[in-house]
Amino acid sequence: MSEVKYEVEKFNGDSGFSTWHRRMKDFLIQQGLHKALGSKFKKPESMKLKDWKEMDEKAASAIRLHLIDDLVNNIIDEERQDKELIAKLKKYLYKSFDMKDLGPAQQILGMKIVRERTKRKLWLSQEKYIECVLERFNMKSTKPVSTPLASHLKLSKQMCPTTKKEKDGMAKVSYSSAMESLMYVMVCTRPDIAHAVGVEAIKWILKYLRGTTKDCLCFEGSDPISKGYTDADMAGDLDNRKSTTVYLLTFSRRAISSQSKLQKCVALSKTEAEYIAATEAGKEM
C-alpha cells in the first residue's frame, strides 16, 4: 500500500471549515468518487448504469481520507495499483486548491506514522501530543508511575466537593480540558487508559503517560484473524454496585477496538457480569 498526504489551504472559523468540506465534497463528486463508508449510497436516477459501475471501480481502487485540512490518499489494491487515477486526481487538485505534496504520510491529526514496508508493519504513536498535554497541565516533570490507575484509588461520589471552599477550588481545575485531551489519546493510540476517571485518577494517568510517551499501536499485514478479549469486575462502582465491561478486539494480532464501560444493569454474580461483557464484545465484532 502506498500513500500520499497533502496539506491544503486553511479556512478560519467554523464557517470556513464548512466551506472547505463543501468545496472538497463537490470536487470529489465531480471526479467520479462518492462516499463509500458511513452511509448507504444509491445510484442517482439521472446517472447511467455504466457511469455508476465506473464510479464503483474507482472507489474499489482508491480511498481518500478527508480529515479537517489534510488529505491522505491510499492505494489499497496492490495488484491493480491504479496509480493513473491518483496522478489524475493530484493534477486536478493542484488546479483547484492551493496545496503541496508532502510525500508518504508521516503524521496525521497529532499521530505519528512509522512504516517498515519490508516487514509490512505500521506504528501509530502520539509522543509529541502527549508531551504537549503534560506541559499544558504542568506534569512534564512529575515522577512517572507504572500503571494507568492506582489500586488504592476507589472512586465514588463521596469524593466530589461538598463545601463552598471545595467547589471554588475545583472551579479552578481544568478537569474537562484534561479529560478531553486524555480521551483523544485513548481513542487514537492508548486504550490502556480507558478505565480511569476522576481528578485524582487523571493526575495518576498523566504520571503514567509521563513514563510511557513512546508507547504506540503496531499493525501488520499477516494472519488476518479476528480475536476478542473480555473481562468484568464485580460491583466495582461503589455508588450503584454496577460492574464494568472491558473488551479488546484484535485483527492480525493487533488492537482495532476497545472499550471500558459501566454496565447498564446490576449483575447478580461475577459470571453474569462476565457474560454481559462478552455480549457487548460480540456486538462490536
N, C-alpha and C positions, 0 to 999 in steps of 0.2 A: 504494500500500500504506500503510495506516495502522496504528499500533501503540500499545499501551498497556502500561505497566510498573507492576507492583505491588511494594510492599515488604510482606512478610508477617511474622508472628510468628516469632521465633527460638527455637530449642531449644538447650540447652547439651550439648556432648559428642557423640560418635559415635552413641550410642543415641538421642539427641534427634533427630539428622538422619534416622535410620532411621524414627523415629516420624513425623516430618514427611512423609517421602516416602510412607509407607504411607497416611497420612491423605489426602494430596493425590491419590494414585492412586485410592483408594476414592471420593473425592469426584468426580473426573473421570469415572469409570465410571458413577456414579450420574446424572451429567448427560448421559450418552449419548455420551461421547467414548471413544476407545480408542487404544492405542499404534499408530501407523501407520508408524513408522520404527524400524529397528534389529532387528526380528524379525518373523517371519511370524505372522499372526493369523488364525485361522479362526473361522467363525461357531459359537458355542456351540450345542449340540444343543437346549438349552432355549429358545433365542431364535427367535422367528418371523422368517421371511424379510423381512417388511415392516419390522419393527423394525431388522433388520440393515442394510437399504438406507437407512433413515433415519439410522443412525449414520454410514454412508459419506458421505451427503450433508453431514452436519455436519463430518466430517473434511475434506471437499473444500473447505469454505468458510473454515475457520479452523485455524490452527496455534498450539498453545500450547507455549512453551518453558519447561520446569520446571528451573531451574538453582539448586541449593543452596537459598537462601531468597528468590529472586526469581522472578517470573513475567513473561513477556513474551507478550502477545497480538499476533498478526499477522493482519490481514485480508488474505488473499492473492488473493482473486478480485475484481478491481476492477470487473468487470461486475456481479457479483451483490451485492457489498457487504452481506453478511449481518450488518448491524450489530445487528439484533434479537437474534441469537444471542449476540453479545458482551455486549450490555446485560443479557441474561438471566443469563449466566454471572457477570458482575460482581455482580449483585444477590444471587445465591446465595453467592458468595464472601464478600461483606460479612457475610452472616448466619452463615457457618460459621467465618470466620477474622478475627483482628484485623489489619486491613490498611488501606492507603490508596492511592488512585490518584495516581500521580506524573506522569501525562500522557505525552506522547511520550517514548520511551526515549532517554536521553542518555548512560547509562553502564551497562555490564553486565560483571561479572566482571573489573574492572580495565581494561576497554576503553572509551574514549570514542567516542560515536557522534555524528557530524555529518551532517546531511542537507540537501540542496538539491533540494527536490521539483520545482521548475520544470525543472531540468536532469536530473532522475532520477539523481542521484548520491548516494552514501553513503560516508563515510570512517570507518575504524576506526583508532584510534591508542592507544598506551599511554604517553603522555608522563609522566603522573603516576606510573605504576607504575615506569617506568624510572628516574625521578628518585629514588624511594624505594630502589630497588636500588642505585643509585650511592651514596646516602648511607649505606646499611647496610654497604657494603664500602669506605667511605672513599675513593671515587673521584669524588666530586662536583666536586672542584677540580682534577682531573687534566687534563693537556693533551690535547685531542681529537686523534684520528687520522682519516685519510680512507678507510681500508679496514678490513674486518672481520678480516683476517688479514694479518700482515706477510710479505713474500716471503722474508725471511731466517729465519723460524721453520720449521724442519724437525723435526717431532715424531716421536719414536721412544721405544722402551723404555729406551734408554740415558739418557734424561733423567730417569728415575724415581730416587727416592732409594735409595741403596745402604747408606750407613753409618748407624749408630745416630743420630748427630747430625742427619743429613739427615732421617731418618724422624721423629725427635722434632720437628723444625722443621715438617715437613709436617702433623703431627698437630694443630698449632695453626692451620692454614689451613682456612678454611670452604669447601673446594673443592666438596663435594657440595651445600651450600646455594646457592652461587653458580651451580653448574651447573643446579640445579632452577629457579632464577629465570630464567636465560637460556633454558632450554628452553621455559618458559611464554611468554616474549616471542617466541621463534622460531616456536612453533606458532600463536600468535594473529595476529601482525601483522608479524613481521620474518623472513621466510625467508632474507634476505641473510646471517644469522649462523649458518646451519645447519651449515656445514662445520667451523668451528674448534672444537678441543677442547684440553685440557691447561691447566695452571696459567698458564703464560706467555700462552697463547692467550686464556684467559679475561680476564686483565688487559688484553690488547690489545682484546678485544671491548668491555669496559667503557669503554675510552677512545674506541672508535668510537661507542658508543651515547651517550657524553657529548656528541658533536657532532652527533648525528642523532636527538635525542629527539622532534622534531616530525615525523619521517617516519611515514607511515601507508599503509594499504591503501585504495584507492579502487575502488568498484564502481559501475557504471552500467547502466541498462536499455536497452542498444542493441546491435545487431549480435550476436545470440545464436549466436556461432560458437565452437567449441572448438578450441584450438590447444595444441600441446605443444612444448617446447624441451628438448633433452637435451645432455649433454656428459659426458666422462670423461677423467681424466688417464691416464697410463701408468705403472704400478708406483709410484704415489705413496706407498704405505705402505713405509717403509724397513725394517720388520721382516719382512714376509711378501711384499713386492713385489706386493701386490694393488692394483687400481685403484679409484677412487672414482666411483660413479654419481651424477650430479646431473641433476635434471629439474625443470621448472617447467611446470605446466599452467594454461591460462587459459580463461576463458569470458567472452564480451563484452569481450575485450581486458584482462581483469583476472585477477590471480593467484587461483586457488582451491585449488591443491595443489602442494606442492614437497617435495623430499627430497634429502638428501646422505648417501649410504650406501656403506660399503665393500662391494665385490663379493665374492661367496662363493667364486669361483674365480680363479686367476691367469690373466689374459689373455695370450695369446702375442703379441699385437700391439695397436697403438693402434686399428686397425679393429675387432678383436674386442671390445675394451673399449667402443667406441662402440656396437656392436650390442647388447651386454649392457645398456647404459644405455637404449637405445631400447626394448628388450624390457620392461624394468621400467616405463618410462613408459607403454608400451602397455597393460600390465596395469592400471595405475591409471586410464587413460582408459576 
